[in-house]
Amino acid sequence: MKAQGHVPMQMIRRNMTEELEHCHEAPFYTLGPLTTDIAPGYDHFTSGIGAAMIGWFGCAMLCYVTPKEHLGLPNKEDVKQGLITYKIAAHAADLAKGHPGAQIRDNAMSKARFEFRWEDQFNLALDPFTARAYHDETLRKSPVKSPIFAPCVDRNSAR
């Protein structure tokens, strides 16, 4: 069963509950849902928000949305952006549901960030290639990397 694709945030839980009730708890998937319609070119963001919420509320499968949703046919990079967005949404839903594996990964990333263990951060990332590329763009040649982020350590310490 497919759920609705455009649902404002305040209606997602009710929508999920009604779908399960009317369909006798049959598993269903959702494209999104998009939480707002005012972001053409960014529908992967608006749907990622909805996907995290509906995943938290028990949706069986999340179907990704690309930046070109409603605008055109996606290319390879659009598909990548949609998939990464939905990996984030699924992970956020798993955290909200209390899945231990999700929390273990988040805790490991927090510790790696706190200790400036770059390779571990890349390996734990949902998109290691992009994480490494962004890092190397500005910090690859920096002899001392940790002082650059010292203000962040106090605010974002390991959990």
SULRA-V740805 format. One record per residue. N is the residue number from 1. SS is DSSP state (alpha for helix, beta for strand, coil for the rest). D_FIRST is the distance of its C-alpha to the first C-alpha in Angstrom with 2 decimals. Layout:
{{N SS D_FIRST} {N SS D_FIRST}}
This chain:
{{1 coil 0.00} {2 beta 3.81} {3 coil 6.58} {4 coil 9.92} {5 coil 12.30} {6 beta 15.58} {7 coil 16.27} {8 coil 19.82} {9 alpha 20.54} {10 alpha 21.76} {11 alpha 18.51} {12 alpha 16.09} {13 alpha 16.78} {14 alpha 16.53} {15 alpha 13.24} {16 alpha 11.82} {17 alpha 13.74} {18 alpha 12.64} {19 alpha 8.86} {20 alpha 9.89} {21 alpha 12.50} {22 alpha 10.98} {23 coil 8.16} {24 coil 11.02} {25 coil 10.12} {26 coil 7.27} {27 coil 6.75} {28 coil 4.48} {29 beta 6.44} {30 beta 8.60} {31 beta 11.41} {32 coil 14.02} {33 coil 14.13} {34 beta 17.55} {35 coil 19.84} {36 coil 22.44} {37 coil 23.01} {38 coil 26.68} {39 coil 26.55} {40 coil 26.23} {41 coil 27.04} {42 coil 25.74} {43 alpha 22.07} {44 alpha 21.50} {45 alpha 23.46} {46 alpha 21.80} {47 alpha 18.27} {48 alpha 19.64} {49 alpha 20.77} {50 alpha 17.42} {51 alpha 15.78} {52 alpha 18.54} {53 alpha 18.00} {54 alpha 14.26} {55 alpha 14.86} {56 alpha 17.73} {57 coil 15.79} {58 coil 13.51} {59 coil 10.48} {60 coil 9.89} {61 beta 10.32} {62 beta 12.11} {63 beta 12.41} {64 coil 16.01} {65 coil 17.70} {66 coil 21.26} {67 coil 24.30} {68 coil 24.24} {69 coil 20.88} {70 coil 21.84} {71 coil 25.30} {72 coil 25.39} {73 coil 24.44} {74 coil 24.48} {75 coil 27.27} {76 alpha 27.60} {77 alpha 28.62} {78 alpha 25.74} {79 alpha 23.27} {80 alpha 25.38} {81 alpha 25.32} {82 alpha 21.54} {83 alpha 21.25} {84 alpha 24.00} {85 alpha 22.55} {86 alpha 19.31} {87 alpha 21.46} {88 alpha 23.30} {89 alpha 20.28} {90 alpha 18.96} {91 alpha 22.55} {92 alpha 23.06} {93 alpha 20.04} {94 alpha 21.51} {95 alpha 24.86} {96 alpha 23.65} {97 alpha 22.14} {98 coil 25.51} {99 coil 24.76} {100 alpha 28.36} {101 alpha 27.96} {102 alpha 26.78} {103 alpha 29.76} {104 alpha 32.14} {105 alpha 31.30} {106 alpha 31.77} {107 alpha 35.01} {108 alpha 36.23} {109 alpha 35.68} {110 alpha 37.51} {111 alpha 40.38} {112 alpha 40.58} {113 alpha 40.74} {114 alpha 43.35} {115 coil 45.43} {116 coil 44.99} {117 coil 43.78} {118 alpha 42.41} {119 alpha 41.38} {120 alpha 39.37} {121 alpha 37.66} {122 alpha 36.78} {123 alpha 35.54} {124 alpha 33.33} {125 coil 31.88} {126 coil 28.34} {127 coil 30.15} {128 alpha 33.62} {129 alpha 34.86} {130 alpha 34.47} {131 alpha 35.85} {132 alpha 38.87} {133 alpha 39.42} {134 alpha 39.48} {135 alpha 41.83} {136 alpha 44.10} {137 alpha 44.35} {138 alpha 46.49} {139 alpha 47.38} {140 coil 48.02} {141 coil 51.78} {142 coil 52.21} {143 coil 54.59} {144 coil 53.54} {145 coil 49.90} {146 alpha 49.53} {147 alpha 51.81} {148 alpha 49.70} {149 alpha 46.89} {150 alpha 49.14} {151 alpha 48.11} {152 alpha 44.44} {153 alpha 45.37} {154 alpha 46.66} {155 alpha 43.60} {156 coil 40.92} {157 coil 42.45} {158 coil 40.64} {159 coil 38.71}}
